[in-house]
Structures are given as C-alpha cells and as structure tokens.
Amino acid sequence: MSENIYGGMDQQTLDNAYNAGSAVPNYADWVERYEAASNEALAAIPGPRDVPYGPHKDQVLDIFPAAQAGAPVHLFIHGGYWRAFYKDRFACAALGLQPAGATVMVNSYTLCPAVTIDVIVHQCRAAIAWIYRNAERHGADPERIFISGHSAGGHLVAMLMATDWAGDYGLPKDVIKGATPISGLYDLDPIRHCYLQSDLHLDDAQVDRGSPVHQPPNHPCPVLPTYGGDETQGFLDQWAAYEPVLKAAGSPYRFVDMPGHDHFSIFWELTKQDSPLTQAILEQMGLG
C-alpha cells in the first residue's frame, strides 16, 4: 500500500496533481509561443523597459502605455511556480489589453530558491506601491490599478489583495480596483509536500502567512477567478479551497468559465482582445 502523503494521496499522485507540465504534452510548445508573441509585443508597442520598481536587480517592469493619457493600469504577474521565468516571456499579456485602452505593465521578481515566497510577495507589493506613485508619469491613472496573474502569479494576485495597503504602504486601502487570478494557487500546504518543496523550502509559518486561504482580501474588490476546464485536480482543489474565503470576505467575484483549456492554453487567451477572459477584464476596467 502506498504511503498517504497529503489528503489521501501518495507521493506520485500528489506530484501529478501539481505537475501541470506533465499533464500537457505540448506545454513546451506553448512556452515557445508565449516567447514569440512577447517578442512581437516588445517590438510593436513602444514604452519604457526594465524600469526599476525596487532595489533588487530583479525588481523591474516593462510598460506598454495606452494611446490615450489617463488610462487604467493593468499589472500582469507571471507564473512559473515561483522558481522560473521572467517578465520578457509574458509581455504578450499586453496584446489583448493595451489596444483596448489599458496601460499594461509586466513585472519580474527574484525566484526561489534564491529567495523565499515571502520575499517575492514583498517585491510584488512594492510594484503596486511604485505603480501608484509613478503611474501619472507614464500617462496612466493611479486611481485605476487592476491586476492579473497566472498560476503562481495568481497566488501573488491573491496575496496583493490581502495586503494592508493603508497601514503598511500609506496607500489607499482600495488601491487595487479589480483582480483576475488565472489558474491560481491559494493553499501552500499541499505544495510543500510535493516535488516543488526542494526549491521552495516552505515551513509551517511560511505556509500560514503565504497562503491566501489563511490571508483573505483586506479590502474586497471585484475578482474574476478562472481556470481551464482541463486543469489537473490539484488546481481544481485550490479553487475549491479559496472560493469560501472570497465569499466570507465579501469580495464580489464572477468565475470566468474556460472549458476546453488547460493550464497553458488559458494564459494565451490574454493575447486575444476578443477572448472571453480578455473581455471580462476589459469590462472590469471599464473598457469593455
């Protein structure tokens, strides 16, 4: 009999539940597609690149300004299980949103195991503070900041929603006006029991303070959670754990159903202005 590691699952079953790449045979093709489209976005949409938003060399972001001044800001936070990728591969997130009138920003952060998830959360919070204080310099409206993130980026979106912006940063408590966690991770407890722990080095305290299931939204804002219909069971379990947290916090949310999509194809929908996911985000920003 196999040993129960977590939630009635043995090690292999648990690892498979969170190994999105192994569940999508052509996932490497998707990553290459992201990169090609991101190169297209970087070439086609002029704007400042590698703008520092904090003291660490990894705390930089790219800006894809809207054509009109006073546009809402949309920050996209990439995934990669907190241990992989960089903003340049996800610049294509601007392709669906910027032409419709949003100023899009895509940030990088330091990766595990060089730092802990705590540090990554802190860095992404610093990005919001920087955006609020500098948006007008880039023709955008600091009073209309929206965020999205994919996979681990979805986790970081939820942690930004849990931030005490007024108490810790001196910002308006409602600085984030809307959030879209895409295929997000909200409970780090199963994560520390699977194959990812060798890079993440999570302990009890980190799991508690870094899990959105234990850190509800501090100031409820409209939320557009979404998952692909073909996600692995681990990701479906994550949403089942987080939905009651949103309800209890009074966060108005609308689940964006994306049938037929897996963990990698769902992000691609952000590159298309007419996709249901992009349209929901544009509507949230008042651009739909």
Secondary structure, 3 states (H helix, E strand, C coil): CCCCCECCECHHHHHHHCCHHHHCCCHHHHHHHHHHHHHHHHHHCCCCCCEECCCCCCCEEEEECCCCCCEEEEEEECCCCCCCCCHHHHHHHHHHHHHHCCEEEEECCCCCCCCCHHHHHHHHHHHHHHHHHHHHHHCEEEEEEEEEEECHHHHHHHHHHCCCHHHHHCCCCCCEEEEEEECCCCCCHHHHCCCCHHHHCCCHHHHHHHCCCCCCCCCCCCECCEEECCCCHHHHHHHHHHHHHHHHHCCCECCEEECCCCCCHHHHHHHCCCCHHHHHHHHHCCCC
